[in-house]
Amino acid sequence: MDNRPIGIFDSGVGGLTVWKTLLKEFPQESFVYFADNKYCPYGTKSDEEITERSEKIVDFLLQKKCKLIVVACNTATSASIHTLRKKYSVPIVGIEPAIKPASKKSKTGSIGVLATQGTVNGNHFKQTSQKYANDKNVIVQIGYGLVDLVEQNKIDSIELKVLLQKYLKPMLEQNVDYIVLGCTHYPLLSNKIRSIVGEKITLLEPSKAIAKQVKVKLIEINGMAENNKHRKTEIYTSGNNFLPIFSVLKQLKMDKNEKIEIKRYF
């Protein structure tokens, strides 16, 4: 029995989509979530900058006694996870766009990928695409501006709708049957995306795959929590605006009985 929390971090509120899945899959576990809103988005930053931020956040999560850490950000995983795993002994679970399952399941031979600049330009994305989707028509679109609008609590804005229509139109024209959401912010836009692409196209996001990996790692370290009567989630932000966090929690339809504390990180 190990009732220490699981740490999760992202450039902002997007990783809360992963946290919500982990809450469901691990009802006894406590969590510490770090939203690096002050430095969001990561997608346009260098690998060195992202790695520096990631190390500082991991140091903080270790101070909070986290037994395992989830990098709930595609860009941060691509830029820093190898460095993090070398530097720290704590198990670290990363994230990657679901290119492999999309390629295997596609019937039309065309798949769409909506991701950040940092993810698309990363070596891991390129290697995964070459390995699993070399025989597929992959339409890659960088979601310029989408993360910013989510962080600004503008999910329902006309600006966001226009951007999504612009980014998704080429995918529809190429007859994709799967669209990979290559950023944890993008599942928050699933309803908006669905209204444009319809019901026949499958949207793939990574939270369930991450949950499987977390379970594997917890078993490896004998770290599953049990009878945790004091289970809770602490959410920290490096930014000054709590509104995006409250907005996302509302969108995720959180149980009112779930104990959540939201704090400013200094």
MARDRENBA-519581 format. One record per residue (C-alpha): x, y, z. Coordinates in steps of 0.1 Angstrom, whole numbers, padded with zeros to 4 digits, always signed. Layout:
XYZ ...
This chain:
+0000+0000+0000 +0014+0033-0011 -0009+0063-0006 +0016+0089-0019 +0001+0109-0048 +0007+0106-0085 +0021+0137-0101 +0009+0151-0134 +0020+0181-0153 +0013+0199-0186 +0019+0233-0201 -0016+0243-0189 -0051+0228-0184 -0050+0203-0212 -0035+0175-0190 -0067+0177-0169 -0083+0155-0195 -0057+0128-0186 -0062+0134-0149 -0099+0128-0153 -0093+0094-0168 -0068+0085-0141 -0093+0095-0114 -0118+0070-0129 -0093+0042-0134 -0076+0046-0100 -0103+0056-0075 -0080+0052-0045 -0052+0074-0057 -0044+0110-0048 -0030+0134-0074 -0009+0165-0076 -0014+0184-0109 +0008+0212-0121 -0004+0235-0149 +0025+0256-0162 +0002+0283-0174 +0027+0311-0171 +0049+0295-0197 +0021+0281-0219 +0022+0272-0248 +0052+0249-0250 +0047+0242-0287 +0067+0271-0299 +0095+0268-0273 +0129+0251-0278 +0136+0217-0264 +0161+0233-0240 +0135+0257-0226 +0109+0229-0222 +0134+0206-0205 +0144+0233-0181 +0107+0239-0171 +0100+0201-0169 +0129+0196-0145 +0117+0224-0122 +0082+0210-0122 +0094+0174-0115 +0115+0188-0086 +0084+0204-0072 +0063+0172-0076 +0090+0152-0059 +0088+0177-0030 +0051+0168-0029 +0062+0132-0024 +0049+0119-0057 +0056+0083-0063 +0051+0084-0101 +0050+0113-0126 +0029+0116-0158 +0041+0140-0184 +0006+0149-0197 +0020+0169-0226 +0030+0156-0261 +0055+0185-0266 +0071+0181-0232 +0074+0143-0237 +0091+0148-0270 +0115+0174-0258 +0124+0162-0223 +0113+0127-0213 +0147+0110-0221 +0165+0136-0200 +0140+0133-0172 +0143+0095-0171 +0181+0097-0169 +0180+0123-0141 +0153+0110-0118 +0147+0075-0104 +0110+0080-0100 +0089+0062-0128 +0079+0087-0155 +0051+0080-0180 +0051+0100-0212 +0026+0106-0239 +0026+0104-0277 +0001+0110-0305 -0019+0078-0313 -0004+0073-0348 +0000+0036-0344 -0036+0027-0335 -0050+0051-0361 -0028+0036-0388 -0037+0000-0379 -0075+0007-0378 -0079+0031-0407 -0100+0017-0436 -0095+0046-0460 -0057+0047-0456 -0059+0084-0447 -0055+0097-0411 -0054+0132-0398 -0031+0145-0371 -0038+0177-0352 -0008+0186-0330 +0015+0213-0318 +0045+0226-0336 +0068+0211-0310 +0053+0177-0313 +0053+0176-0351 +0089+0188-0353 +0101+0163-0326 +0121+0132-0336 +0098+0109-0317 +0068+0119-0338 +0088+0116-0370 +0101+0081-0361 +0067+0069-0350 +0051+0081-0382 +0078+0065-0404 +0075+0032-0384 +0037+0028-0383 +0022+0051-0409 +0047+0049-0438 +0021+0033-0461 -0007+0057-0450 -0017+0092-0462 -0010+0112-0431 -0024+0148-0431 -0005+0167-0404 -0018+0200-0392 -0002+0222-0366 -0029+0237-0344 -0016+0272-0343 -0035+0293-0317 -0057+0265-0303 -0039+0260-0270 -0038+0298-0264 -0076+0301-0269 -0082+0272-0245 -0060+0288-0219 -0078+0321-0225 -0111+0303-0218 -0123+0310-0254 -0135+0275-0263 -0168+0289-0275 -0153+0318-0295 -0159+0324-0332 -0121+0326-0336 -0116+0291-0324 -0144+0277-0346 -0128+0294-0377 -0094+0279-0369 -0108+0244-0365 -0127+0247-0398 -0095+0258-0415 -0074+0230-0400 -0099+0202-0405 -0111+0210-0440 -0080+0195-0457 -0084+0163-0436 -0120+0159-0447 -0110+0165-0484 -0085+0137-0480 -0112+0113-0467 -0096+0106-0433 -0115+0082-0410 -0093+0088-0380 -0081+0121-0365 -0054+0119-0339 -0056+0146-0312 -0019+0152-0306 -0022+0176-0277 -0040+0171-0244 -0057+0204-0248 -0075+0192-0280 -0099+0166-0263 -0114+0197-0247 -0124+0207-0282 -0139+0173-0291 -0175+0186-0293 -0164+0215-0315 -0144+0192-0338 -0172+0167-0339 -0196+0194-0351 -0174+0200-0381 -0163+0164-0390 -0195+0145-0382 -0200+0112-0364 -0183+0088-0388 -0147+0100-0381 -0131+0086-0350 -0112+0110-0327 -0083+0094-0309 -0069+0108-0276 -0043+0092-0254 -0057+0092-0218 -0067+0055-0217 -0034+0044-0231 -0017+0065-0204 -0038+0049-0177 -0026+0014-0188 +0010+0025-0186 +0004+0041-0152 -0010+0008-0139 +0020-0012-0152 +0044+0012-0135 +0024+0012-0102 +0025-0026-0102 +0062-0026-0109 +0070-0005-0079 +0043-0020-0057 +0028+0015-0055 -0009+0010-0057 -0029+0030-0031 -0054+0011-0009 -0082+0023+0014 -0071+0059+0009 -0097+0077+0029 -0079+0110+0024 -0077+0109-0014 -0076+0143-0029 -0062+0163-0058 -0041+0194-0055 -0040+0216-0086 -0012+0241-0089 -0008+0268-0115 +0022+0290-0123 -0001+0316-0138 -0023+0343-0123 -0056+0332-0137 -0076+0304-0122 -0106+0308-0146 -0094+0283-0173 -0090+0257-0146 -0125+0263-0132 -0139+0263-0167 -0122+0230-0176 -0133+0213-0143 -0169+0224-0152 -0166+0210-0187 -0152+0177-0174 -0184+0174-0152 -0165+0167-0120 -0182+0149-0091 -0192+0175-0065 -0179+0152-0038 -0144+0150-0054 -0119+0168-0031 -0100+0193-0052 -0077+0221-0040 -0066+0248-0064 -0035+0267-0055 -0011+0293-0069 +0025+0281-0073 +0051+0307-0063 
